[in-house]
Amino acid sequence: MTTFDDPSLDERVDAAAALPEAAVLGETPAPVTRVAAVRQPGDGFVGRFLPPVVMFAVFVGIWYVYSTLAFDQAFQRRNALPYPHEVVQDGFLPFWDTTQGTREILGYMWPTVKVTLLGLAISIVVGVFIAVVMNVSKYFERAIFPYAVVAQTVPVLAITPLLTQVFGDRLGVRLAVVFLIAVFPIITNTLFGLQSTERLHHDLFTLNKASRWTRLWKLELPAAVPALMTGIRIASGLSVIGAIVADFFFNQGDKGIGYFIRVTQQKAADRPDMLAGTIAASLFGVVMFLIVGAITTRAIRDWHDSARTG
C-alpha cells in the first residue's frame, strides 16, 4: 500500500481520493496491465473463407452422390435433379446467347431487382414511421402492433384478388407483396431500439427540458440505429423472397426471375434452367444481405461494439 511521509490532512485526503478503492480500504491493488488484442484463429483470410468453401464442396459432393444413387437412368436424373456441372453447362452457358443461359437469366433478374429495391425502400420508410408512432404512446403501440403481426402472417395467395383490385396487376401489386413481407422486422427492431434507450440518458434530457422532438431526434433514433440496421438486414432477404413470390402470382408487366422459374419448372427438360434461375435468385439474396451488412458496419463502426466483433 502506498504511504506518505507525514502529509498534512488535506494532502492525505487528496491522496486517498486519487487512490483506487481497494487501496483506500486497505487492500493491495492488483497491478494494472495493458492487455494486447488477441488474434483469434479465424481472423485471417483463410479462417474467414475456408469454412464456407469447405461447406460448399461438401454440399456439391452430397448433390452428386444423391443424384447418382437416386436415379438409375441418365435422362431420369437430368429431368429430376441434374448434376451441378449440367446445371452450369445447360443453365448458365452459353453466356453470350441472349435467348438462353446467363444473359437470359439476367434479363429476368432486372425486374426482380427493381421491385426488391423499391419495395425495401418503401418498407424502411413506412416501417420506421410506424415504429416512431408506436413509440410515442403505449396506446398507439397496442392499437397498431396486432395489425403489423397480421400483415406479416397473412397468406399472400389468399388475398391475391384483393391486392390486384387495389394495386393493379403490374408494378404496384408486386411492391405491395414485398412490403407486406419485409416491413415487419423493420417495425419490431426499430421499436425495440427506440424503447431500449438508457433511462439515465432520458433523465438527462428531462433535466435539460428537451422537447419530445429533440429527444427523438438526438437520443432515441441514434440509439435505435443498430437495431434498425439489423431489421433492414433481415428485411433485405425477405424483400427478395417477396419479389419472387410476386412474380409467381402476377404475370402482367415486366416478368421477373420468379416467372422464369415457374415456367421452366413445368417442363422436365428445362430442369437445369430452373435450377440455374433458382441459384441466381439465391445469389442475389446473398448479395443484398452482404451489401446491407457492409452498410450496417460502416454506419455504426465508430460508436457501437457490434460493428467491431467478428
MODELLER restraints for C-alpha pairs under 7 A, 6 or more apart:
rsr = mdl.restraints
at = mdl.atoms
rsr.add(forms.Gaussian(group=physical.xy_distance, feature=features.Distance(at['CA:1:A'], at['CA:23:A']), mean=6.46, stdev=0.5))
rsr.add(forms.Gaussian(group=physical.xy_distance, feature=features.Distance(at['CA:1:A'], at['CA:28:A']), mean=5.63, stdev=0.5))
rsr.add(forms.Gaussian(group=physical.xy_distance, feature=features.Distance(at['CA:16:A'], at['CA:24:A']), mean=6.10, stdev=0.5))
rsr.add(forms.Gaussian(group=physical.xy_distance, feature=features.Distance(at['CA:22:A'], at['CA:28:A']), mean=6.58, stdev=0.5))
rsr.add(forms.Gaussian(group=physical.xy_distance, feature=features.Distance(at['CA:22:A'], at['CA:29:A']), mean=5.67, stdev=0.5))
rsr.add(forms.Gaussian(group=physical.xy_distance, feature=features.Distance(at['CA:23:A'], at['CA:29:A']), mean=5.88, stdev=0.5))
rsr.add(forms.Gaussian(group=physical.xy_distance, feature=features.Distance(at['CA:41:A'], at['CA:47:A']), mean=6.70, stdev=0.5))
rsr.add(forms.Gaussian(group=physical.xy_distance, feature=features.Distance(at['CA:42:A'], at['CA:48:A']), mean=5.93, stdev=0.5))
rsr.add(forms.Gaussian(group=physical.xy_distance, feature=features.Distance(at['CA:64:A'], at['CA:83:A']), mean=6.05, stdev=0.5))
rsr.add(forms.Gaussian(group=physical.xy_distance, feature=features.Distance(at['CA:67:A'], at['CA:77:A']), mean=6.37, stdev=0.5))
rsr.add(forms.Gaussian(group=physical.xy_distance, feature=features.Distance(at['CA:67:A'], at['CA:81:A']), mean=6.22, stdev=0.5))
rsr.add(forms.Gaussian(group=physical.xy_distance, feature=features.Distance(at['CA:67:A'], at['CA:82:A']), mean=6.92, stdev=0.5))
rsr.add(forms.Gaussian(group=physical.xy_distance, feature=features.Distance(at['CA:67:A'], at['CA:83:A']), mean=6.73, stdev=0.5))
rsr.add(forms.Gaussian(group=physical.xy_distance, feature=features.Distance(at['CA:71:A'], at['CA:77:A']), mean=5.34, stdev=0.5))
rsr.add(forms.Gaussian(group=physical.xy_distance, feature=features.Distance(at['CA:79:A'], at['CA:268:A']), mean=4.69, stdev=0.5))
rsr.add(forms.Gaussian(group=physical.xy_distance, feature=features.Distance(at['CA:79:A'], at['CA:269:A']), mean=5.62, stdev=0.5))
rsr.add(forms.Gaussian(group=physical.xy_distance, feature=features.Distance(at['CA:79:A'], at['CA:271:A']), mean=5.88, stdev=0.5))
rsr.add(forms.Gaussian(group=physical.xy_distance, feature=features.Distance(at['CA:80:A'], at['CA:268:A']), mean=6.91, stdev=0.5))
rsr.add(forms.Gaussian(group=physical.xy_distance, feature=features.Distance(at['CA:80:A'], at['CA:271:A']), mean=6.84, stdev=0.5))
rsr.add(forms.Gaussian(group=physical.xy_distance, feature=features.Distance(at['CA:82:A'], at['CA:272:A']), mean=6.59, stdev=0.5))
rsr.add(forms.Gaussian(group=physical.xy_distance, feature=features.Distance(at['CA:86:A'], at['CA:272:A']), mean=6.77, stdev=0.5))
rsr.add(forms.Gaussian(group=physical.xy_distance, feature=features.Distance(at['CA:87:A'], at['CA:272:A']), mean=4.57, stdev=0.5))
rsr.add(forms.Gaussian(group=physical.xy_distance, feature=features.Distance(at['CA:87:A'], at['CA:273:A']), mean=6.98, stdev=0.5))
rsr.add(forms.Gaussian(group=physical.xy_distance, feature=features.Distance(at['CA:87:A'], at['CA:275:A']), mean=6.73, stdev=0.5))
rsr.add(forms.Gaussian(group=physical.xy_distance, feature=features.Distance(at['CA:87:A'], at['CA:276:A']), mean=6.16, stdev=0.5))
rsr.add(forms.Gaussian(group=physical.xy_distance, feature=features.Distance(at['CA:90:A'], at['CA:272:A']), mean=6.09, stdev=0.5))
rsr.add(forms.Gaussian(group=physical.xy_distance, feature=features.Distance(at['CA:90:A'], at['CA:273:A']), mean=6.87, stdev=0.5))
rsr.add(forms.Gaussian(group=physical.xy_distance, feature=features.Distance(at['CA:91:A'], at['CA:101:A']), mean=5.30, stdev=0.5))
rsr.add(forms.Gaussian(group=physical.xy_distance, feature=features.Distance(at['CA:91:A'], at['CA:272:A']), mean=5.06, stdev=0.5))
rsr.add(forms.Gaussian(group=physical.xy_distance, feature=features.Distance(at['CA:91:A'], at['CA:273:A']), mean=4.31, stdev=0.5))
rsr.add(forms.Gaussian(group=physical.xy_distance, feature=features.Distance(at['CA:91:A'], at['CA:276:A']), mean=5.15, stdev=0.5))
rsr.add(forms.Gaussian(group=physical.xy_distance, feature=features.Distance(at['CA:92:A'], at['CA:101:A']), mean=4.15, stdev=0.5))
rsr.add(forms.Gaussian(group=physical.xy_distance, feature=features.Distance(at['CA:92:A'], at['CA:102:A']), mean=4.57, stdev=0.5))
rsr.add(forms.Gaussian(group=physical.xy_distance, feature=features.Distance(at['CA:92:A'], at['CA:276:A']), mean=6.39, stdev=0.5))
rsr.add(forms.Gaussian(group=physical.xy_distance, feature=features.Distance(at['CA:93:A'], at['CA:101:A']), mean=4.70, stdev=0.5))
rsr.add(forms.Gaussian(group=physical.xy_distance, feature=features.Distance(at['CA:93:A'], at['CA:102:A']), mean=6.25, stdev=0.5))
rsr.add(forms.Gaussian(group=physical.xy_distance, feature=features.Distance(at['CA:94:A'], at['CA:101:A']), mean=5.50, stdev=0.5))
rsr.add(forms.Gaussian(group=physical.xy_distance, feature=features.Distance(at['CA:95:A'], at['CA:101:A']), mean=5.74, stdev=0.5))
rsr.add(forms.Gaussian(group=physical.xy_distance, feature=features.Distance(at['CA:95:A'], at['CA:102:A']), mean=5.24, stdev=0.5))
rsr.add(forms.Gaussian(group=physical.xy_distance, feature=features.Distance(at['CA:95:A'], at['CA:103:A']), mean=6.08, stdev=0.5))
rsr.add(forms.Gaussian(group=physical.xy_distance, feature=features.Distance(at['CA:96:A'], at['CA:103:A']), mean=6.65, stdev=0.5))
rsr.add(forms.Gaussian(group=physical.xy_distance, feature=features.Distance(at['CA:97:A'], at['CA:103:A']), mean=6.62, stdev=0.5))
rsr.add(forms.Gaussian(group=physical.xy_distance, feature=features.Distance(at['CA:98:A'], at['CA:104:A']), mean=5.36, stdev=0.5))
rsr.add(forms.Gaussian(group=physical.xy_distance, feature=features.Distance(at['CA:105:A'], at['CA:277:A']), mean=6.30, stdev=0.5))
rsr.add(forms.Gaussian(group=physical.xy_distance, feature=features.Distance(at['CA:108:A'], at['CA:255:A']), mean=6.38, stdev=0.5))
rsr.add(forms.Gaussian(group=physical.xy_distance, feature=features.Distance(at['CA:108:A'], at['CA:256:A']), mean=4.63, stdev=0.5))
rsr.add(forms.Gaussian(group=physical.xy_distance, feature=features.Distance(at['CA:108:A'], at['CA:257:A']), mean=4.83, stdev=0.5))
rsr.add(forms.Gaussian(group=physical.xy_distance, feature=features.Distance(at['CA:108:A'], at['CA:260:A']), mean=6.90, stdev=0.5))
rsr.add(forms.Gaussian(group=physical.xy_distance, feature=features.Distance(at['CA:109:A'], at['CA:256:A']), mean=5.70, stdev=0.5))
rsr.add(forms.Gaussian(group=physical.xy_distance, feature=features.Distance(at['CA:109:A'], at['CA:257:A']), mean=5.16, stdev=0.5))
rsr.add(forms.Gaussian(group=physical.xy_distance, feature=features.Distance(at['CA:111:A'], at['CA:254:A']), mean=6.11, stdev=0.5))
rsr.add(forms.Gaussian(group=physical.xy_distance, feature=features.Distance(at['CA:111:A'], at['CA:255:A']), mean=6.57, stdev=0.5))
rsr.add(forms.Gaussian(group=physical.xy_distance, feature=features.Distance(at['CA:111:A'], at['CA:256:A']), mean=5.07, stdev=0.5))
rsr.add(forms.Gaussian(group=physical.xy_distance, feature=features.Distance(at['CA:112:A'], at['CA:243:A']), mean=5.87, stdev=0.5))
rsr.add(forms.Gaussian(group=physical.xy_distance, feature=features.Distance(at['CA:112:A'], at['CA:244:A']), mean=6.87, stdev=0.5))
rsr.add(forms.Gaussian(group=physical.xy_distance, feature=features.Distance(at['CA:112:A'], at['CA:256:A']), mean=4.94, stdev=0.5))
rsr.add(forms.Gaussian(group=physical.xy_distance, feature=features.Distance(at['CA:112:A'], at['CA:257:A']), mean=6.29, stdev=0.5))
rsr.add(forms.Gaussian(group=physical.xy_distance, feature=features.Distance(at['CA:115:A'], at['CA:174:A']), mean=6.80, stdev=0.5))
rsr.add(forms.Gaussian(group=physical.xy_distance, feature=features.Distance(at['CA:115:A'], at['CA:175:A']), mean=6.12, stdev=0.5))
rsr.add(forms.Gaussian(group=physical.xy_distance, feature=features.Distance(at['CA:115:A'], at['CA:243:A']), mean=6.14, stdev=0.5))
rsr.add(forms.Gaussian(group=physical.xy_distance, feature=features.Distance(at['CA:116:A'], at['CA:178:A']), mean=6.99, stdev=0.5))
rsr.add(forms.Gaussian(group=physical.xy_distance, feature=features.Distance(at['CA:116:A'], at['CA:239:A']), mean=5.47, stdev=0.5))
rsr.add(forms.Gaussian(group=physical.xy_distance, feature=features.Distance(at['CA:116:A'], at['CA:240:A']), mean=5.61, stdev=0.5))
rsr.add(forms.Gaussian(group=physical.xy_distance, feature=features.Distance(at['CA:116:A'], at['CA:243:A']), mean=5.74, stdev=0.5))
rsr.add(forms.Gaussian(group=physical.xy_distance, feature=features.Distance(at['CA:119:A'], at['CA:175:A']), mean=5.01, stdev=0.5))
rsr.add(forms.Gaussian(group=physical.xy_distance, feature=features.Distance(at['CA:119:A'], at['CA:178:A']), mean=5.41, stdev=0.5))
rsr.add(forms.Gaussian(group=physical.xy_distance, feature=features.Distance(at['CA:119:A'], at['CA:179:A']), mean=5.64, stdev=0.5))
rsr.add(forms.Gaussian(group=physical.xy_distance, feature=features.Distance(at['CA:119:A'], at['CA:239:A']), mean=6.85, stdev=0.5))
rsr.add(forms.Gaussian(group=physical.xy_distance, feature=features.Distance(at['CA:120:A'], at['CA:179:A']), mean=6.97, stdev=0.5))
rsr.add(forms.Gaussian(group=physical.xy_distance, feature=features.Distance(at['CA:120:A'], at['CA:182:A']), mean=6.91, stdev=0.5))
rsr.add(forms.Gaussian(group=physical.xy_distance, feature=features.Distance(at['CA:120:A'], at['CA:236:A']), mean=6.63, stdev=0.5))
rsr.add(forms.Gaussian(group=physical.xy_distance, feature=features.Distance(at['CA:120:A'], at['CA:239:A']), mean=6.06, stdev=0.5))
rsr.add(forms.Gaussian(group=physical.xy_distance, feature=features.Distance(at['CA:123:A'], at['CA:179:A']), mean=5.40, stdev=0.5))
rsr.add(forms.Gaussian(group=physical.xy_distance, feature=features.Distance(at['CA:123:A'], at['CA:182:A']), mean=6.38, stdev=0.5))
rsr.add(forms.Gaussian(group=physical.xy_distance, feature=features.Distance(at['CA:123:A'], at['CA:183:A']), mean=4.83, stdev=0.5))
rsr.add(forms.Gaussian(group=physical.xy_distance, feature=features.Distance(at['CA:124:A'], at['CA:183:A']), mean=6.96, stdev=0.5))
rsr.add(forms.Gaussian(group=physical.xy_distance, feature=features.Distance(at['CA:124:A'], at['CA:186:A']), mean=6.52, stdev=0.5))
rsr.add(forms.Gaussian(group=physical.xy_distance, feature=features.Distance(at['CA:127:A'], at['CA:183:A']), mean=5.63, stdev=0.5))
rsr.add(forms.Gaussian(group=physical.xy_distance, feature=features.Distance(at['CA:127:A'], at['CA:186:A']), mean=5.49, stdev=0.5))
rsr.add(forms.Gaussian(group=physical.xy_distance, feature=features.Distance(at['CA:127:A'], at['CA:187:A']), mean=4.81, stdev=0.5))
rsr.add(forms.Gaussian(group=physical.xy_distance, feature=features.Distance(at['CA:128:A'], at['CA:186:A']), mean=6.79, stdev=0.5))
rsr.add(forms.Gaussian(group=physical.xy_distance, feature=features.Distance(at['CA:128:A'], at['CA:187:A']), mean=6.15, stdev=0.5))
rsr.add(forms.Gaussian(group=physical.xy_distance, feature=features.Distance(at['CA:128:A'], at['CA:190:A']), mean=6.43, stdev=0.5))
rsr.add(forms.Gaussian(group=physical.xy_distance, feature=features.Distance(at['CA:130:A'], at['CA:187:A']), mean=6.64, stdev=0.5))
rsr.add(forms.Gaussian(group=physical.xy_distance, feature=features.Distance(at['CA:131:A'], at['CA:187:A']), mean=5.19, stdev=0.5))
rsr.add(forms.Gaussian(group=physical.xy_distance, feature=features.Distance(at['CA:131:A'], at['CA:190:A']), mean=6.04, stdev=0.5))
rsr.add(forms.Gaussian(group=physical.xy_distance, feature=features.Distance(at['CA:131:A'], at['CA:191:A']), mean=4.97, stdev=0.5))
rsr.add(forms.Gaussian(group=physical.xy_distance, feature=features.Distance(at['CA:133:A'], at['CA:140:A']), mean=6.78, stdev=0.5))
rsr.add(forms.Gaussian(group=physical.xy_distance, feature=features.Distance(at['CA:134:A'], at['CA:140:A']), mean=4.99, stdev=0.5))
rsr.add(forms.Gaussian(group=physical.xy_distance, feature=features.Distance(at['CA:134:A'], at['CA:141:A']), mean=4.24, stdev=0.5))
rsr.add(forms.Gaussian(group=physical.xy_distance, feature=features.Distance(at['CA:135:A'], at['CA:141:A']), mean=6.78, stdev=0.5))
rsr.add(forms.Gaussian(group=physical.xy_distance, feature=features.Distance(at['CA:135:A'], at['CA:191:A']), mean=6.49, stdev=0.5))
rsr.add(forms.Gaussian(group=physical.xy_distance, feature=features.Distance(at['CA:135:A'], at['CA:194:A']), mean=6.90, stdev=0.5))
rsr.add(forms.Gaussian(group=physical.xy_distance, feature=features.Distance(at['CA:148:A'], at['CA:184:A']), mean=6.37, stdev=0.5))
rsr.add(forms.Gaussian(group=physical.xy_distance, feature=features.Distance(at['CA:151:A'], at['CA:180:A']), mean=5.72, stdev=0.5))
rsr.add(forms.Gaussian(group=physical.xy_distance, feature=features.Distance(at['CA:152:A'], at['CA:180:A']), mean=6.15, stdev=0.5))
rsr.add(forms.Gaussian(group=physical.xy_distance, feature=features.Distance(at['CA:152:A'], at['CA:181:A']), mean=5.84, stdev=0.5))
rsr.add(forms.Gaussian(group=physical.xy_distance, feature=features.Distance(at['CA:152:A'], at['CA:184:A']), mean=6.07, stdev=0.5))
rsr.add(forms.Gaussian(group=physical.xy_distance, feature=features.Distance(at['CA:163:A'], at['CA:173:A']), mean=6.14, stdev=0.5))
rsr.add(forms.Gaussian(group=physical.xy_distance, feature=features.Distance(at['CA:164:A'], at['CA:173:A']), mean=6.22, stdev=0.5))
rsr.add(forms.Gaussian(group=physical.xy_distance, feature=features.Distance(at['CA:167:A'], at['CA:173:A']), mean=4.94, stdev=0.5))
rsr.add(forms.Gaussian(group=physical.xy_distance, feature=features.Distance(at['CA:169:A'], at['CA:250:A']), mean=6.47, stdev=0.5))
rsr.add(forms.Gaussian(group=physical.xy_distance, feature=features.Distance(at['CA:169:A'], at['CA:252:A']), mean=5.90, stdev=0.5))
rsr.add(forms.Gaussian(group=physical.xy_distance, feature=features.Distance(at['CA:170:A'], at['CA:252:A']), mean=5.41, stdev=0.5))
rsr.add(forms.Gaussian(group=physical.xy_distance, feature=features.Distance(at['CA:170:A'], at['CA:253:A']), mean=4.93, stdev=0.5))
rsr.add(forms.Gaussian(group=physical.xy_distance, feature=features.Distance(at['CA:171:A'], at['CA:253:A']), mean=7.00, stdev=0.5))
rsr.add(forms.Gaussian(group=physical.xy_distance, feature=features.Distance(at['CA:174:A'], at['CA:243:A']), mean=6.43, stdev=0.5))
rsr.add(forms.Gaussian(group=physical.xy_distance, feature=features.Distance(at['CA:174:A'], at['CA:246:A']), mean=5.26, stdev=0.5))
rsr.add(forms.Gaussian(group=physical.xy_distance, feature=features.Distance(at['CA:177:A'], at['CA:242:A']), mean=5.83, stdev=0.5))
rsr.add(forms.Gaussian(group=physical.xy_distance, feature=features.Distance(at['CA:177:A'], at['CA:246:A']), mean=6.29, stdev=0.5))
rsr.add(forms.Gaussian(group=physical.xy_distance, feature=features.Distance(at['CA:178:A'], at['CA:239:A']), mean=5.24, stdev=0.5))
rsr.add(forms.Gaussian(group=physical.xy_distance, feature=features.Distance(at['CA:178:A'], at['CA:242:A']), mean=4.40, stdev=0.5))
rsr.add(forms.Gaussian(group=physical.xy_distance, feature=features.Distance(at['CA:178:A'], at['CA:243:A']), mean=5.75, stdev=0.5))
rsr.add(forms.Gaussian(group=physical.xy_distance, feature=features.Distance(at['CA:181:A'], at['CA:238:A']), mean=6.31, stdev=0.5))
rsr.add(forms.Gaussian(group=physical.xy_distance, feature=features.Distance(at['CA:181:A'], at['CA:239:A']), mean=6.75, stdev=0.5))
rsr.add(forms.Gaussian(group=physical.xy_distance, feature=features.Distance(at['CA:181:A'], at['CA:242:A']), mean=6.07, stdev=0.5))
rsr.add(forms.Gaussian(group=physical.xy_distance, feature=features.Distance(at['CA:182:A'], at['CA:235:A']), mean=4.73, stdev=0.5))
rsr.add(forms.Gaussian(group=physical.xy_distance, feature=features.Distance(at['CA:182:A'], at['CA:238:A']), mean=5.37, stdev=0.5))
rsr.add(forms.Gaussian(group=physical.xy_distance, feature=features.Distance(at['CA:182:A'], at['CA:239:A']), mean=5.40, stdev=0.5))
rsr.add(forms.Gaussian(group=physical.xy_distance, feature=features.Distance(at['CA:183:A'], at['CA:235:A']), mean=6.91, stdev=0.5))
rsr.add(forms.Gaussian(group=physical.xy_distance, feature=features.Distance(at['CA:185:A'], at['CA:231:A']), mean=5.03, stdev=0.5))
rsr.add(forms.Gaussian(group=physical.xy_distance, feature=features.Distance(at['CA:185:A'], at['CA:234:A']), mean=6.77, stdev=0.5))
rsr.add(forms.Gaussian(group=physical.xy_distance, feature=features.Distance(at['CA:185:A'], at['CA:235:A']), mean=6.30, stdev=0.5))
rsr.add(forms.Gaussian(group=physical.xy_distance, feature=features.Distance(at['CA:186:A'], at['CA:228:A']), mean=6.35, stdev=0.5))
rsr.add(forms.Gaussian(group=physical.xy_distance, feature=features.Distance(at['CA:186:A'], at['CA:231:A']), mean=4.54, stdev=0.5))
rsr.add(forms.Gaussian(group=physical.xy_distance, feature=features.Distance(at['CA:186:A'], at['CA:232:A']), mean=5.95, stdev=0.5))
rsr.add(forms.Gaussian(group=physical.xy_distance, feature=features.Distance(at['CA:186:A'], at['CA:235:A']), mean=6.86, stdev=0.5))
rsr.add(forms.Gaussian(group=physical.xy_distance, feature=features.Distance(at['CA:189:A'], at['CA:227:A']), mean=5.22, stdev=0.5))
rsr.add(forms.Gaussian(group=physical.xy_distance, feature=features.Distance(at['CA:189:A'], at['CA:228:A']), mean=5.56, stdev=0.5))
rsr.add(forms.Gaussian(group=physical.xy_distance, feature=features.Distance(at['CA:189:A'], at['CA:231:A']), mean=5.34, stdev=0.5))
rsr.add(forms.Gaussian(group=physical.xy_distance, feature=features.Distance(at['CA:190:A'], at['CA:224:A']), mean=6.03, stdev=0.5))
rsr.add(forms.Gaussian(group=physical.xy_distance, feature=features.Distance(at['CA:190:A'], at['CA:227:A']), mean=5.82, stdev=0.5))
rsr.add(forms.Gaussian(group=physical.xy_distance, feature=features.Distance(at['CA:190:A'], at['CA:228:A']), mean=4.69, stdev=0.5))
rsr.add(forms.Gaussian(group=physical.xy_distance, feature=features.Distance(at['CA:193:A'], at['CA:223:A']), mean=6.44, stdev=0.5))
rsr.add(forms.Gaussian(group=physical.xy_distance, feature=features.Distance(at['CA:193:A'], at['CA:224:A']), mean=3.87, stdev=0.5))
rsr.add(forms.Gaussian(group=physical.xy_distance, feature=features.Distance(at['CA:193:A'], at['CA:227:A']), mean=5.26, stdev=0.5))
rsr.add(forms.Gaussian(group=physical.xy_distance, feature=features.Distance(at['CA:193:A'], at['CA:228:A']), mean=6.99, stdev=0.5))
rsr.add(forms.Gaussian(group=physical.xy_distance, feature=features.Distance(at['CA:194:A'], at['CA:220:A']), mean=5.17, stdev=0.5))
rsr.add(forms.Gaussian(group=physical.xy_distance, feature=features.Distance(at['CA:194:A'], at['CA:221:A']), mean=6.37, stdev=0.5))
rsr.add(forms.Gaussian(group=physical.xy_distance, feature=features.Distance(at['CA:194:A'], at['CA:223:A']), mean=6.80, stdev=0.5))
rsr.add(forms.Gaussian(group=physical.xy_distance, feature=features.Distance(at['CA:194:A'], at['CA:224:A']), mean=5.09, stdev=0.5))
rsr.add(forms.Gaussian(group=physical.xy_distance, feature=features.Distance(at['CA:197:A'], at['CA:220:A']), mean=6.14, stdev=0.5))
rsr.add(forms.Gaussian(group=physical.xy_distance, feature=features.Distance(at['CA:197:A'], at['CA:223:A']), mean=6.12, stdev=0.5))
rsr.add(forms.Gaussian(group=physical.xy_distance, feature=features.Distance(at['CA:205:A'], at['CA:215:A']), mean=6.82, stdev=0.5))
rsr.add(forms.Gaussian(group=physical.xy_distance, feature=features.Distance(at['CA:226:A'], at['CA:300:A']), mean=6.95, stdev=0.5))
rsr.add(forms.Gaussian(group=physical.xy_distance, feature=features.Distance(at['CA:229:A'], at['CA:296:A']), mean=5.76, stdev=0.5))
rsr.add(forms.Gaussian(group=physical.xy_distance, feature=features.Distance(at['CA:233:A'], at['CA:289:A']), mean=5.98, stdev=0.5))
rsr.add(forms.Gaussian(group=physical.xy_distance, feature=features.Distance(at['CA:233:A'], at['CA:292:A']), mean=5.68, stdev=0.5))
rsr.add(forms.Gaussian(group=physical.xy_distance, feature=features.Distance(at['CA:233:A'], at['CA:293:A']), mean=6.47, stdev=0.5))
rsr.add(forms.Gaussian(group=physical.xy_distance, feature=features.Distance(at['CA:236:A'], at['CA:288:A']), mean=6.14, stdev=0.5))
rsr.add(forms.Gaussian(group=physical.xy_distance, feature=features.Distance(at['CA:236:A'], at['CA:289:A']), mean=6.16, stdev=0.5))
rsr.add(forms.Gaussian(group=physical.xy_distance, feature=features.Distance(at['CA:237:A'], at['CA:285:A']), mean=5.51, stdev=0.5))
rsr.add(forms.Gaussian(group=physical.xy_distance, feature=features.Distance(at['CA:237:A'], at['CA:288:A']), mean=6.87, stdev=0.5))
rsr.add(forms.Gaussian(group=physical.xy_distance, feature=features.Distance(at['CA:237:A'], at['CA:289:A']), mean=6.28, stdev=0.5))
rsr.add(forms.Gaussian(group=physical.xy_distance, feature=features.Distance(at['CA:240:A'], at['CA:285:A']), mean=5.95, stdev=0.5))
rsr.add(forms.Gaussian(group=physical.xy_distance, feature=features.Distance(at['CA:244:A'], at['CA:257:A']), mean=6.60, stdev=0.5))
rsr.add(forms.Gaussian(group=physical.xy_distance, feature=features.Distance(at['CA:244:A'], at['CA:258:A']), mean=4.53, stdev=0.5))
rsr.add(forms.Gaussian(group=physical.xy_distance, feature=features.Distance(at['CA:245:A'], at['CA:258:A']), mean=6.66, stdev=0.5))
rsr.add(forms.Gaussian(group=physical.xy_distance, feature=features.Distance(at['CA:247:A'], at['CA:255:A']), mean=6.67, stdev=0.5))
rsr.add(forms.Gaussian(group=physical.xy_distance, feature=features.Distance(at['CA:247:A'], at['CA:256:A']), mean=5.80, stdev=0.5))
rsr.add(forms.Gaussian(group=physical.xy_distance, feature=features.Distance(at['CA:247:A'], at['CA:258:A']), mean=4.69, stdev=0.5))
rsr.add(forms.Gaussian(group=physical.xy_distance, feature=features.Distance(at['CA:247:A'], at['CA:259:A']), mean=5.16, stdev=0.5))
rsr.add(forms.Gaussian(group=physical.xy_distance, feature=features.Distance(at['CA:248:A'], at['CA:258:A']), mean=5.42, stdev=0.5))
rsr.add(forms.Gaussian(group=physical.xy_distance, feature=features.Distance(at['CA:248:A'], at['CA:259:A']), mean=5.49, stdev=0.5))
rsr.add(forms.Gaussian(group=physical.xy_distance, feature=features.Distance(at['CA:248:A'], at['CA:262:A']), mean=6.52, stdev=0.5))
rsr.add(forms.Gaussian(group=physical.xy_distance, feature=features.Distance(at['CA:257:A'], at['CA:277:A']), mean=6.68, stdev=0.5))
rsr.add(forms.Gaussian(group=physical.xy_distance, feature=features.Distance(at['CA:261:A'], at['CA:274:A']), mean=5.11, stdev=0.5))
rsr.add(forms.Gaussian(group=physical.xy_distance, feature=features.Distance(at['CA:261:A'], at['CA:277:A']), mean=5.97, stdev=0.5))
rsr.add(forms.Gaussian(group=physical.xy_distance, feature=features.Distance(at['CA:261:A'], at['CA:278:A']), mean=6.76, stdev=0.5))
rsr.add(forms.Gaussian(group=physical.xy_distance, feature=features.Distance(at['CA:264:A'], at['CA:270:A']), mean=5.32, stdev=0.5))
rsr.add(forms.Gaussian(group=physical.xy_distance, feature=features.Distance(at['CA:264:A'], at['CA:271:A']), mean=6.69, stdev=0.5))
rsr.add(forms.Gaussian(group=physical.xy_distance, feature=features.Distance(at['CA:264:A'], at['CA:273:A']), mean=6.46, stdev=0.5))
rsr.add(forms.Gaussian(group=physical.xy_distance, feature=features.Distance(at['CA:264:A'], at['CA:274:A']), mean=5.21, stdev=0.5))
rsr.add(forms.Gaussian(group=physical.xy_distance, feature=features.Distance(at['CA:265:A'], at['CA:271:A']), mean=6.21, stdev=0.5))
rsr.add(forms.Gaussian(group=physical.xy_distance, feature=features.Distance(at['CA:265:A'], at['CA:274:A']), mean=5.72, stdev=0.5))
rsr.add(forms.Gaussian(group=physical.xy_distance, feature=features.Distance(at['CA:297:A'], at['CA:307:A']), mean=5.08, stdev=0.5))
rsr.add(forms.Gaussian(group=physical.xy_distance, feature=features.Distance(at['CA:300:A'], at['CA:307:A']), mean=6.23, stdev=0.5))
rsr.add(forms.Gaussian(group=physical.xy_distance, feature=features.Distance(at['CA:301:A'], at['CA:307:A']), mean=4.81, stdev=0.5))
rsr.add(forms.Gaussian(group=physical.xy_distance, feature=features.Distance(at['CA:301:A'], at['CA:308:A']), mean=6.47, stdev=0.5))
